[in-house]
Amino acid sequence: DTCGVVFRSDFGAQRPSFHARSVVPTIQSAKKRMRQNETRRAQNRKHRSAVRSAVKKVRTAVSAEEAEVAYREAERLLDRAARKNLVAKNNVARQKSRLIKAVRGKSKK
């Protein structure tokens, strides 16, 4: 028994990554927990990606009006992410502060 270790002659022993392991639990509650975790992981990735895209849209906005509209959307998504513990609330506060500063900078020009 190699305990999940993959032996490679040229690099020595290397462990596969956590998500690459195909360990299937035998207990039903553990199976259910695994299904729930996979579902939640996929949802979290989708929401985090949406937040990143919204923030990028604010930063790449050409006009001040476009930046303002994009900021409102980004703020809404950031607040929701903080509420659902996808992103730490202080991180959200910092991002919002920097974004509004960037939006105001565009309106001055």
C-alpha positions as CSV (number, residue, x, y, z in Angstrom):
1,D,0.0,0.0,0.0
2,T,1.5,3.3,-1.1
3,C,-1.0,5.5,0.9
4,G,-1.8,7.8,-2.1
5,V,1.8,8.4,-3.0
6,V,2.6,8.4,-6.7
7,F,6.1,7.2,-7.4
8,R,8.0,8.7,-10.3
9,S,11.5,7.5,-11.0
10,D,12.8,10.8,-12.3
11,F,11.4,13.1,-9.6
12,G,11.0,10.9,-6.5
13,A,7.8,10.5,-4.6
14,Q,5.1,13.1,-5.1
15,R,1.6,13.4,-3.6
16,P,-1.3,14.3,-5.9
17,S,-3.1,17.5,-5.1
18,F,-6.1,17.4,-2.7
19,H,-8.7,17.7,-5.4
20,A,-7.0,15.2,-7.6
21,R,-7.5,12.4,-5.1
22,S,-10.5,10.2,-5.7
23,V,-11.3,9.1,-2.2
24,V,-14.9,8.0,-1.9
25,P,-16.3,7.8,1.6
26,T,-18.2,4.7,2.7
27,I,-20.5,6.4,5.3
28,Q,-23.6,7.9,3.8
29,S,-23.5,11.2,5.7
30,A,-19.9,11.6,4.5
31,K,-21.0,11.0,0.9
32,K,-23.7,13.6,1.3
33,R,-21.2,16.1,2.8
34,M,-18.9,15.5,-0.1
35,R,-21.7,16.2,-2.6
36,Q,-22.7,19.4,-0.7
37,N,-19.1,20.6,-0.6
38,E,-18.6,20.1,-4.4
39,T,-21.8,22.0,-5.1
40,R,-20.9,24.8,-2.7
41,R,-17.3,25.0,-4.1
42,A,-18.7,25.4,-7.6
43,Q,-21.2,28.1,-6.5
44,N,-18.4,30.0,-4.5
45,R,-16.1,29.9,-7.5
46,K,-18.9,31.3,-9.7
47,H,-19.7,34.2,-7.3
48,R,-16.1,35.1,-6.7
49,S,-15.5,35.2,-10.4
50,A,-18.5,37.5,-10.8
51,V,-17.1,39.8,-8.1
52,R,-13.7,39.9,-9.8
53,S,-15.3,40.7,-13.2
54,A,-17.4,43.5,-11.7
55,V,-14.4,45.1,-10.0
56,K,-12.4,44.8,-13.3
57,K,-15.3,46.5,-15.2
58,V,-15.1,49.5,-12.8
59,R,-11.3,49.8,-13.3
60,T,-11.4,49.5,-17.1
61,A,-14.4,51.9,-17.5
62,V,-13.7,54.7,-20.0
63,S,-16.1,57.4,-18.9
64,A,-17.1,58.5,-15.4
65,E,-20.8,57.6,-16.0
66,E,-19.8,54.1,-17.1
67,A,-17.5,53.8,-14.0
68,E,-20.3,55.0,-11.7
69,V,-22.8,52.4,-13.0
70,A,-20.2,49.6,-12.9
71,Y,-19.3,50.7,-9.3
72,R,-22.9,50.3,-8.1
73,E,-23.0,46.8,-9.5
74,A,-19.6,45.9,-8.0
75,E,-20.6,47.3,-4.6
76,R,-23.7,45.2,-4.6
77,L,-21.8,42.0,-5.4
78,L,-19.0,42.8,-2.9
79,D,-21.5,43.4,-0.1
80,R,-23.2,40.1,-0.9
81,A,-19.9,38.3,-1.0
82,A,-19.1,39.7,2.5
83,R,-22.5,38.7,3.8
84,K,-22.0,35.2,2.6
85,N,-18.4,35.0,3.9
86,L,-16.9,34.5,0.4
87,V,-14.6,37.5,0.9
88,A,-13.6,38.9,4.3
89,K,-15.5,42.0,5.2
90,N,-12.4,44.2,5.8
91,N,-11.2,43.1,2.3
92,V,-14.5,44.2,0.8
93,A,-14.3,47.5,2.6
94,R,-10.8,48.1,1.3
95,Q,-11.8,47.2,-2.2
96,K,-14.9,49.5,-2.2
97,S,-12.8,52.3,-0.8
98,R,-10.2,52.0,-3.6
99,L,-12.9,51.6,-6.3
100,I,-14.8,54.7,-5.3
101,K,-11.5,56.6,-5.2
102,A,-10.8,55.4,-8.8
103,V,-14.3,56.4,-9.9
104,R,-13.9,59.9,-8.4
105,G,-10.5,60.1,-10.2
106,K,-12.2,59.4,-13.5
107,S,-14.9,62.1,-12.9
108,K,-12.3,64.8,-12.3
109,K,-10.6,64.2,-15.7
